[in-house]
Amino acid sequence: MSYFSNLVIMRKLLYIFFLFSLHLSFSQKIFSVQYKSQADVKIFVVEYKSQADLCVYKVDYKSQAKGNEGLWYFEDYKSQADKKIYFTEYKSNSDLTIFFVDYKSQAGWQDKSKKYLLY
């Protein structure tokens, strides 16, 4: 093989690796921490859907928690989670407000300006 063909193969492999790592970074595997200082994002659960930045649906399987669209899988171990969250007692102490919905189709962002918090 020539140097040029090796270079083309390397670029393709790097591109595939980049796409794969990008996909993983948008996953929504969540771990709820005990202390605020351990959290990536501080969350407050609101009473009404209209008050939420994000409507969240808890999925049963890791494979269902794809994208940054409010489909969360709660991990048993902190090391396996993409994001560590802390549930605050007061809305004023939170970065993000959420509302837990009953159906997968109801999940999603109400305020897309805060979407960056879960990337």
C-alpha positions in Angstrom: 0.0 0.0 0.0 1.1 3.5 -0.7 1.5 6.3 1.7 -1.5 8.1 0.2 -3.8 5.1 0.6 -2.7 4.6 4.2 -3.5 8.3 4.9 -7.0 7.9 3.4 -7.7 4.9 5.6 -6.4 6.7 8.7 -8.7 9.7 7.9 -11.7 7.4 7.5 -10.9 5.6 10.8 -10.6 9.0 12.6 -13.9 10.1 11.1 -15.7 7.0 12.3 -14.1 7.3 15.8 -15.2 11.0 15.9 -18.8 10.1 15.0 -18.9 7.3 17.5 -17.5 9.5 20.3 -20.0 12.3 19.4 -22.9 9.8 19.6 -21.7 8.7 23.1 -21.4 12.3 24.4 -25.2 12.9 23.7 -26.3 10.0 25.6 -28.4 10.6 28.7 -27.2 8.2 31.3 -27.8 9.9 34.6 -26.6 9.4 38.2 -28.1 11.2 41.1 -25.4 12.3 43.6 -25.8 13.0 47.2 -23.9 16.3 47.4 -24.3 19.4 45.3 -20.5 19.7 44.9 -20.4 16.3 43.1 -22.9 17.3 40.4 -22.5 18.5 36.8 -26.0 19.9 36.9 -28.3 21.0 39.7 -31.9 20.0 39.0 -35.2 21.2 40.5 -38.4 19.1 39.8 -41.4 21.4 39.1 -45.1 20.6 39.7 -46.3 21.5 36.3 -45.1 20.8 32.8 -45.4 24.4 31.8 -42.8 25.4 34.4 -40.1 23.0 33.2 -37.1 23.6 31.0 -37.1 19.9 30.1 -39.7 17.2 30.2 -38.0 13.9 31.2 -39.2 10.4 30.6 -37.3 7.7 32.6 -36.5 4.8 30.3 -36.0 1.2 31.4 -33.0 0.4 29.3 -29.6 2.1 28.6 -30.1 1.7 24.9 -33.3 3.8 25.0 -31.4 6.8 26.4 -30.2 8.3 23.2 -29.9 11.9 22.2 -30.4 15.0 24.4 -34.2 14.9 24.3 -35.1 14.1 27.8 -34.9 10.3 27.7 -33.0 9.5 30.9 -31.6 6.2 32.2 -30.6 6.3 35.8 -27.3 4.4 36.4 -26.5 2.5 39.5 -22.9 3.6 39.5 -21.5 7.1 39.1 -18.7 5.9 36.9 -21.1 4.7 34.2 -23.1 7.9 34.0 -22.7 10.6 31.4 -24.0 13.3 33.7 -24.2 13.5 37.5 -27.1 15.5 38.8 -28.2 16.8 42.2 -31.8 17.4 43.0 -32.2 20.8 44.8 -34.8 21.7 47.3 -35.3 25.2 45.8 -35.7 26.3 42.2 -33.4 29.3 42.8 -30.5 26.8 43.5 -30.9 24.9 40.3 -29.4 25.1 36.8 -32.3 23.3 35.2 -36.0 22.7 36.0 -37.5 19.4 34.9 -40.9 17.7 34.9 -41.3 13.9 34.8 -43.7 12.8 32.1 -45.7 9.6 31.8 -45.1 8.9 28.1 -42.0 8.9 26.0 -43.6 11.0 23.4 -44.0 13.9 25.9 -40.3 14.1 26.6 -38.3 17.1 25.2 -37.0 20.6 25.7 -39.3 23.4 26.5 -36.4 25.9 26.8 -33.7 24.9 24.3 -31.4 27.6 25.6 -30.5 25.3 28.4 -29.8 22.3 26.2 -26.1 22.8 26.5 -26.2 21.8 30.2 -26.6 18.1 29.3 -24.1 17.9 26.4 
